Amino acid sequence: MTTSRPNLRSPRGATARACAPRPAARSARAPAAVLLGGTLLLTVACSGGDDRTVAESETAPTVAERPLAAQATASTPSASPTSDLTETDARNALITESDIEDQWTQVKDPRSWRDSLLVGQVDVAAFLTGKSDAEACQRLVNALYDETLLGEPSGASALTGFQEGDSRLLYQVAAYQEDDLDDSMTWLKSLPDTCDQFTLTGGGGQRTVQVVETSLPEEGDDRQGLTVTVKGTSGGDPVTLTLDVAAVRIGADAITVTNGGLDGADHDTTRAAVEQGTPRLEDVLAGRTPQPTPSGVE
C-alpha cells in the first residue's frame, strides 16, 4: 500500500510576489515535512500577522499530527510504503479461543514468555537460550515466543496468547515497512536450507535444532510455515520442544503464529489460526468488523 503526499510547496516566484522578502529562518537540514504546511503558512504570513506568529507557524511540528504512515514517508523519503493499520485494527484482527477450538485458554500476558515460560518442570525460555554459529539460525531461536519473528513492527501491533496443557500458542498482528517485510519473508523461506540442523551451545548444555518446511492454507499474499524441533536436556532429563512457526503476509501487514510445546505441535491448530486469522485481518483492512467465529467451526 503506497502512501502519497500532495505537493503543497508553492513556487518561489509566487511566494516573492505574495509577500515581502524575509530572511531564511530554517536550516538547510530542516525536515522536508515542515514544508507540508507551506500553503497555510503563506496565508498566515500575508494576513498581517506579526513576525513572532509567522516564525512559530513555520517551525510547528506538523509531522507528529499526521498518521504514522505519513510520518514515516515524510521523515524518510526513501523508505518503502508502510501500512495504515491502527492499534484498534490490530486488536480487532486477533483470533479468539473459538477460532482454534479444542481446550485453548487465553492468557493474560504472553509477552512474559520471552523471559520465562515454565511448562511443567521445564523453563522453556531458558531451554532456548544459547548461541549458534549461524546468524540466520540465531535470529530464529531468539524470535521464538517473541514479537520479532518478522522483525520489529514499524507501526501498529497487537499480541495474544493461549495455553492448552503443555502447549502454548503466540499470535501477533503487526504492520511493517514493505521492504523489511520482503526481507523477513525471504529469510523465513531460506531457513529449511540454511538452518536444517544446527547446534545451540551455552545456557545449560548443547541442544540440537532442526528446521523443516510445512504447508499452510493458501491465505494472504504470501506465507511460510516451519516446524522447529529443539532437543536437549533440562534438569538432567531429556527434553524435546516442537514448535510450528507460521507467517502470512497481506500487503505491508502480517500475522505470525508460534504454536507447540513439550508434547509436540498440533498442526491442525496452526492451520486453524491461519485460516481464521487471515480473513479477520483482511476484514479490518477493508474497514469491516470481523464476524465472530461460530462455535464448533474447525
C-alpha positions as CSV (number, residue, x, y, z in Angstrom):
1,M,0.0,0.0,0.0
2,T,1.6,3.3,-1.1
3,T,1.2,6.5,0.9
4,S,1.2,9.5,-1.4
5,R,1.6,13.2,-0.4
6,P,0.2,16.2,-2.2
7,N,2.7,18.7,-3.5
8,L,1.9,21.7,-1.3
9,R,5.1,23.6,-2.0
10,S,4.5,27.0,-3.7
11,P,6.9,28.2,-6.4
12,R,9.5,30.6,-5.2
13,G,8.3,33.3,-7.6
14,A,4.7,33.1,-6.4
15,T,5.9,33.5,-2.8
16,A,8.0,36.5,-3.6
17,R,5.1,38.2,-5.3
18,A,2.7,37.5,-2.5
19,C,4.8,38.6,0.5
20,A,7.8,40.9,1.2
21,P,11.2,39.2,1.3
22,R,12.0,37.6,4.6
23,P,15.4,36.2,5.8
24,A,15.5,32.4,5.6
25,A,14.8,31.1,9.1
26,R,15.2,27.4,8.5
27,S,18.4,25.5,8.4
28,A,19.2,23.6,5.2
29,R,18.8,20.4,7.3
30,A,15.2,21.2,8.4
31,P,13.0,18.2,7.7
32,A,11.1,18.3,4.4
33,A,8.0,17.5,6.3
34,V,7.8,21.1,7.7
35,L,7.1,22.3,4.1
36,L,3.9,20.3,4.0
37,G,2.1,23.2,5.6
38,G,3.5,25.7,3.1
39,T,0.2,26.9,1.7
40,L,-1.2,27.6,5.1
41,L,1.9,29.3,6.3
42,L,1.9,31.6,3.2
43,T,-1.7,32.7,4.1
44,V,-0.8,33.4,7.7
45,A,2.4,35.3,6.6
46,C,0.4,37.6,4.2
47,S,-2.6,38.3,6.5
48,G,-0.9,40.9,8.6
49,G,0.2,38.7,11.5
50,D,3.3,39.7,13.4
51,D,6.8,38.2,12.9
52,R,6.5,36.0,16.0
53,T,3.4,34.3,14.8
54,V,4.9,33.6,11.4
55,A,8.1,32.2,12.9
56,E,6.2,29.9,15.3
57,S,4.0,28.7,12.5
58,E,7.0,27.9,10.3
59,T,8.6,25.7,12.9
60,A,5.5,23.9,14.1
61,P,5.9,20.1,14.5
62,T,3.4,19.1,11.7
63,V,4.8,15.6,11.4
64,A,3.5,14.5,14.8
65,E,0.0,15.4,13.9
66,R,-0.2,13.1,10.9
67,P,-0.9,9.3,10.7
68,L,2.1,7.0,11.3
69,A,2.4,6.0,7.7
70,A,2.6,9.6,6.6
71,Q,5.2,10.4,9.3
72,A,7.4,7.6,8.1
73,T,7.2,8.7,4.5
74,A,7.9,12.3,5.3
75,S,10.8,11.7,7.6
76,T,12.4,9.0,5.4
77,P,11.5,9.7,1.8
78,S,13.4,6.6,0.5
79,A,11.6,4.3,2.9
80,S,9.2,1.7,1.4
81,P,5.4,2.1,1.9
82,T,4.0,1.2,5.3
83,S,0.6,0.2,6.5
84,D,-2.5,2.2,7.6
85,L,-3.2,-0.4,10.2
86,T,-4.2,1.2,13.6
87,E,-3.8,-0.2,17.1
88,T,-7.5,-0.8,17.2
89,D,-7.5,-2.6,13.9
90,A,-4.6,-4.8,15.1
91,R,-6.5,-5.8,18.3
92,N,-9.7,-6.5,16.3
93,A,-7.8,-8.7,13.9
94,L,-6.6,-11.0,16.7
95,I,-8.0,-14.5,16.9
96,T,-10.0,-15.8,19.9
97,E,-10.4,-19.1,21.7
98,S,-13.3,-20.0,19.4
99,D,-11.1,-19.7,16.3
100,I,-8.8,-22.5,17.4
101,E,-11.3,-24.7,19.3
102,D,-10.1,-27.6,21.5
103,Q,-9.3,-26.6,25.1
104,W,-7.2,-23.5,24.5
105,T,-7.4,-20.8,27.2
106,Q,-6.3,-17.2,26.6
107,V,-3.5,-16.0,28.9
108,K,-3.2,-12.6,30.4
109,D,0.4,-11.6,29.5
110,P,2.0,-13.6,26.7
111,R,4.8,-11.0,26.5
112,S,6.3,-12.5,29.6
113,W,7.0,-15.8,27.7
114,R,10.2,-14.3,26.2
115,D,11.8,-14.1,29.7
116,S,10.2,-17.0,31.5
117,L,8.0,-19.8,30.3
118,L,7.7,-22.6,32.8
119,V,6.0,-25.7,31.3
120,G,5.9,-28.5,33.9
121,Q,9.4,-28.5,35.3
122,V,11.0,-27.1,32.2
123,D,11.8,-23.4,31.8
124,V,11.3,-23.2,28.0
125,A,12.7,-19.7,27.8
126,A,16.0,-20.9,29.4
127,F,16.0,-24.0,27.3
128,L,16.0,-21.8,24.1
129,T,18.9,-19.7,25.4
130,G,22.2,-20.4,23.6
131,K,24.4,-19.4,20.7
132,S,24.5,-20.6,17.1
133,D,27.4,-20.2,14.7
134,A,25.0,-19.1,12.0
135,E,23.4,-15.6,12.4
136,A,20.3,-16.5,10.5
137,C,19.7,-19.5,12.8
138,Q,20.4,-17.5,15.9
139,R,17.8,-14.9,14.8
140,L,15.2,-17.7,14.6
141,V,15.9,-19.0,18.1
142,N,15.8,-15.5,19.5
143,A,12.4,-14.8,18.0
144,L,10.6,-17.9,19.2
145,Y,7.9,-16.9,21.7
146,D,8.8,-13.3,20.9
147,E,7.2,-10.4,18.9
148,T,10.1,-10.1,16.4
149,L,9.7,-13.1,14.2
150,L,9.4,-10.8,11.2
151,G,11.5,-8.0,12.7
152,E,10.4,-5.0,14.7
153,P,7.0,-3.7,13.6
154,S,7.1,-0.2,12.0
155,G,3.5,0.6,13.0
156,A,0.6,-0.9,14.9
157,S,1.0,-4.3,16.6
158,A,-1.2,-6.5,18.8
159,L,-0.4,-9.8,20.5
160,T,-2.4,-12.5,22.2
161,G,-1.5,-15.9,23.6
162,F,-3.2,-19.2,24.5
163,Q,-2.3,-22.3,26.5
164,E,-3.5,-25.9,26.5
165,G,-1.8,-28.4,28.7
166,D,2.0,-28.2,27.9
167,S,1.4,-26.3,24.6
168,R,1.5,-22.5,24.1
169,L,0.3,-20.5,21.1
170,L,1.5,-17.0,20.5
171,Y,-0.4,-14.9,17.8
172,Q,0.5,-11.5,16.5
173,V,-0.9,-8.9,14.0
174,A,1.5,-6.2,13.0
175,A,2.4,-3.6,10.4
176,Y,5.8,-3.3,8.8
177,Q,7.8,-1.4,6.1
178,E,7.2,-3.4,2.9
179,D,10.9,-3.7,2.1
180,D,11.6,-5.0,5.6
181,L,8.7,-7.5,5.3
182,D,10.0,-8.7,2.0
183,D,13.4,-9.4,3.6
184,S,11.9,-11.2,6.6
185,M,9.7,-13.4,4.4
186,T,12.8,-14.3,2.3
187,W,14.7,-15.1,5.4
188,L,12.0,-17.4,6.7
189,K,11.8,-19.2,3.4
190,S,15.6,-19.8,3.5
191,L,15.7,-21.5,6.9
192,P,14.8,-25.1,5.9
193,D,18.0,-25.0,3.8
194,T,20.4,-22.7,5.8
195,C,19.3,-24.0,9.2
196,D,18.0,-27.5,8.5
197,Q,20.1,-28.7,11.5
198,F,22.3,-26.7,13.9
199,T,23.6,-26.7,17.5
200,L,22.9,-24.3,20.3
201,T,25.7,-24.1,22.9
202,G,25.7,-22.5,26.3
203,G,22.8,-21.8,28.6
204,G,22.7,-25.3,30.0
205,G,24.4,-27.6,27.6
206,Q,24.1,-28.4,23.9
207,R,20.8,-28.6,22.1
208,T,20.2,-29.8,18.6
209,V,17.8,-27.8,16.4
210,Q,16.1,-29.0,13.3
211,V,14.0,-26.8,10.9
212,V,11.7,-28.3,8.2
213,E,9.2,-26.6,5.9
214,T,5.5,-27.2,6.5
215,S,2.4,-26.3,4.3
216,L,-0.1,-23.7,5.2
217,P,-3.5,-22.8,3.8
218,E,-3.5,-20.7,0.7
219,E,-4.2,-17.4,2.6
220,G,-2.9,-13.9,2.1
221,D,-0.4,-12.6,-0.4
222,D,2.4,-14.8,0.8
223,R,3.0,-17.3,3.5
224,Q,5.7,-19.6,5.1
225,G,5.3,-22.4,7.5
226,L,8.1,-24.2,9.5
227,T,8.4,-26.8,12.2
228,V,11.2,-26.3,14.6
229,T,12.4,-29.1,16.9
230,V,14.8,-28.5,19.8
231,K,16.3,-31.5,21.6
232,G,18.4,-31.3,24.7
233,T,18.3,-31.7,28.5
234,S,16.7,-29.8,31.3
235,G,17.5,-30.6,34.9
236,G,19.3,-33.7,33.7
237,D,16.2,-35.0,31.9
238,P,15.9,-35.3,28.1
239,V,13.6,-32.6,26.6
240,T,12.1,-32.2,23.1
241,L,10.4,-28.9,22.3
242,T,8.5,-28.8,19.0
243,L,7.0,-25.6,17.6
244,D,5.1,-24.7,14.5
245,V,6.0,-21.3,13.1
246,A,3.7,-19.6,10.5
247,A,3.7,-16.2,8.9
248,V,1.1,-14.8,6.5
249,R,1.5,-11.5,4.7
250,I,-1.2,-9.2,3.4
251,G,0.5,-6.1,1.8
252,A,2.5,-4.4,4.4
253,D,0.8,-6.3,7.3
254,A,1.3,-9.8,8.6
255,I,0.1,-12.4,11.1
256,T,2.6,-14.7,12.9
257,V,1.9,-17.8,14.8
258,T,4.1,-19.9,17.1
259,N,2.4,-23.0,18.4
260,G,3.6,-26.1,20.2
261,G,5.3,-27.4,23.3
262,L,6.8,-30.4,25.0
263,D,4.2,-32.8,23.7
264,G,4.7,-31.7,20.0
265,A,3.0,-29.2,17.8
266,D,-0.7,-29.6,16.7
267,H,-0.5,-28.7,13.0
268,D,-4.3,-28.5,12.8
269,T,-4.4,-25.8,15.3
270,T,-1.7,-23.8,13.4
271,R,-3.7,-24.2,10.2
272,A,-6.9,-23.1,12.0
273,A,-5.2,-20.0,13.4
274,V,-4.1,-19.1,9.8
275,E,-7.5,-19.9,8.2
276,Q,-9.5,-17.9,10.8
277,G,-7.0,-15.2,11.4
278,T,-6.2,-14.1,7.9
279,P,-9.8,-13.2,7.0
280,R,-10.1,-11.2,10.2
281,L,-7.1,-9.1,9.2
282,E,-8.5,-8.7,5.7
283,D,-11.8,-7.5,7.1
284,V,-10.3,-4.8,9.3
285,L,-8.0,-3.6,6.4
286,A,-11.2,-3.2,4.3
287,G,-12.9,-1.3,7.1
288,R,-15.2,-4.1,8.1
289,T,-15.8,-5.6,11.6
290,P,-14.7,-9.2,11.8
291,Q,-17.6,-11.6,12.4
292,P,-17.4,-13.9,15.5
293,T,-16.4,-17.5,14.7
294,P,-19.4,-19.7,15.2
295,S,-18.9,-22.3,17.9
296,G,-17.9,-25.7,16.5
297,V,-16.1,-24.4,13.5
298,E,-12.8,-26.2,13.0
